[in-house]
Structures are given as C-alpha cells and as structure tokens.
Amino acid sequence: MRMLAIETTTEACSVALFEGESTAPLASRHERIGRGHAERLVPMIAELPERGRADRILVSLGPGSFTGVRIGIATARALGIAWRAQVLGYPTLALVAAMAGRDPGALDEALAMLVCMNAGHGEWFVQPFSAAGEPASTCRSLPPESAVREHDETLVAGSRASEFVDLRGFGKAVELLPEAAYARNIAETLLSEQLSPVYGRAPDARLPA
C-alpha cells in the first residue's frame, strides 16, 4: 500500500509518497514558495514515482493560509475520487509537533511543547502538545503579548518559535515549517475522515451589508 501526504497550509508546499509502513518517504518534494500553491502542487505530485498514485492520501486541514488549506483539500479530494483512494485529514500544528518530537535532545529538555505558527494580521497560532505529539488543548490565534503571557512550555516549535522565545525571554526554539515527509509521525488518532478546513480564526473577507 502506498500513501501520499500533502501539505500546503504555509508558505511551504510539500508532498511525500510512502511505501508500506515505513516512516521514511519513498520520495518527497518540499519547496518554500510563498504563493502559487495552486500552480505548483499538482506538478510536484506528478514528479513522484508513478506520478504519486496512492491507496491512501493524507492532507493538512489547517490552520494556516485560507487559500492553501482549500487548495490542498480540493486536490486530495479530486485525487481520492480518481484513484479510489481513502482520504484523511490531519491538523497542521500536529505535524509540526510530530517533527519537533523527533529531536531526542528536545524531548530530554521538555515533556511538553508549544507549537507557534504565523496566523496573519500580527497574531500567532499557538497550541500545546505532549512530548508524544498529542494535543493538550485547542489551537488559538492570539496576539504575541497574550501568547507569551499564557504559555510557559520550555520547548517552542514552529515558524514563529524564535520570536516567541525572544519575546518571552526563555525557552528553546525549534524553527520549523510543516513538511509532508514527516506525516507518518502523526498519531493515527489525529487523522479524520471529515475534510473540513480548520482556519483557526475568522476569515478576512466580509459579506456586504
């Protein structure tokens, strides 16, 4: 059985193809592109062996970029129909926590970690996790000052980890962007058949009065 993982919720775009039960990908692509996920995602999948065809597809549900989240889910759904593959979603911040948890030094230093990612409009997505990568509470979008006031986890991982640690004045920062090549490290209990986007905050657009 092969599994395709898709990650498009940040300025990075990545895909990975796994064979059997191996946690190491058969092949992967990871690019920090900023914008243009819609144009780059399908060609990246096509660059994988057998054009990325898989029996199972994992896709990030967010939170993150509104556009990126929708692009990833729409592509996963379309491929799932075309390939008759099972499609499951995973929380973006859980992938970051799983990546940070692969660092033995980090685990020795802290039993818990905080994932801190860019949320836009000057806010950060923050969510605490156990060292095993299980969520300790829900994800929230907070101003930096509120985030550092409310969280004392020593280990902080994510795209805003260094800024968080600098502002708070203590801790260990692990700068990370989510990468599909580590999707196999996400706990099965966090995978969902409900492919509903997790935006983390209200959309920017407003309907006219």
N, C-alpha and C positions, 0 to 999 in steps of 0.2 A: 504494500500500500504506500502511496505517495501523498504528501501533504504540502500544499502551497500556503505560505504565510504572506500577508500583505500589510504594509504599514505606510500610511500616507497622512498622518494627522499633524505633523510638524513641518518645519522647513526641509526635513529629510524625506526621501522617498526610498523605500526598500522592499525587496521581495526575496523569498528564500524557498527552496524546494528541499524537502526532507524525504528520505527513503526509510521505510520500516519504522523501527522505534528509536533510531539514532537521534541524539540531541544535536549532533553536528550536521549542518546542512550539506546536501549533495552539491548544491550550488547556490549562490546568493548574489544580489546586487544591492548596493547602498550608495545613494548619492545625496548630497546636500544641495538642493536645487532652489530653495526659497519658494518660488512659484512654478507653475507649469506641471503639476502632478497629473492633470488630465491628459496632457500630451505625452508624458514620459512613462506612465505606469504600464500600459499595455506593451509597449516595446521592450521594457525591462523584463516583463514576464516572458515574452517571446524569446529573449536571449537565454533563458534557462533550458536545460535538457528537455527534449520533446516539447518545446515551447511551453514549459511549465505545467503541462497537463497533470492533474492530480485527482485522487479519490476524495480528498478532504481539503477544505480551504478554511484558513483562519484569517480573520480580518479585524483590524483595530476599530473599535466603536467610539473612541474618543475618551476624554475630552481633548480638544485641540482645535485646529483650524476648521471652521464650518465647512468650507469648500473641500478641504482634504478629507474630512470624515465622510462626506457624501460620496466623493469620488471612489474611495476605497470600498465602501459598502456596495455601491452600484456595480462596480466591476466584479466584486466577489459574487454577487447575486447572478449576474449575467453568465459568468463562467460556471457557476454551480448548475445553472439550467442547461448550458451547452454540454457540460461534461457529466451531468447527472451526479454531481459530487455533493457531499454533505458540506454545508457552510455554517461555521460557528464564529461568533464574535468574542473579542476579549477587550478588557479595559486597557487603554493606553498606559496609564500610570502603573498598572500591574506588570506590564512588560519592562518598564524602567526599573521597578523594584526587583524583578527577577534578574535583570542584568547586573544590578548593584550587588545582589546576593551571591553572585558567582565569585566575588572577590573575598578570599579567605581572610585577608587582613581586615577588611571592613567588618566581617562577621565577628571577628575576635574583639573588635573595638566597641561594637554596639549590638544589643539584642534586637533593637528596633531601628527603623529608618524612616525618614520623611522623604517623599518624592515631591519635588518642587519644579514646576514647569511654567513656561510663559503662557499667560492667559489672555494677553492683549489688553489694551486700554490701561496699562500701568498696573495690572493685577497679576497674581500668580495662582496657578492651580496647586494646591497642597493636599496631600493625603498621606497619613502614616500607615506603615506596613510592619509586620513582624519580620524577623530575620529570614523566615521561611517564605516570605513573599505574600502572606495573607493580609488583606486589608484590615486595619484596626478601627477605621471609621470611614465615613464617606468623603468623597472629594469635594473641596470647596474652592471657590475663586475669591481671593482676599487681596486687599492692598498689602504691599510688603510690610509695612509697620505692624499691621494686625497679624500677619502670618508669623513673624518672628516673635511677637509677644505671646502667641498662643501655643507655640511648639518648641519643645526642648530636646528633641531627639538629637543625639550626637552625630549620627550619620545622615547626611542630606545628599540625595542623588537627583539628577535631572539637569535640564538646560539652564535653570536659574540657581543651581546649588551653590556656586561660588558667591554669587551676590547675596544669597540668603545668609550664608555663614559669615560673610564680611559685615553685613548689617547687624546681625545678632551678636557677633563678637566671639563666637566659639563654635567648635564642631569640626567635622571632616566633610569636605565637599567632594563629590564624585560627579564631574560634568559628563552628562550622557544625553544623547538623543535616542529615542526608541529605534531599534533595528530588528527587522524581521528575522534575521539569522538566529535570534535568541528566543523565538516564540515557543519553542518546545520546552522552555524552562518555566512557562506559566502553568500554574496548577490547573488541572482539569476541572476542578470545582468552580473556577472563574470563567469558564467558557459557557457561552449562551447561544441557544438557537434563536433567541429574539434579537434580530438585527436592527435594533433601534439605536440611533445615534445618541451618544452621551456628550452633550455640548458643554456642560459644566457651568454655564451662565446664560443669561437671556441673549437672544440674537440682537445684533446691532440694528438691523433693519426694523422699521416701524411701519405698520399699515397706515395709510392716510385716514384722517378723521372722517 
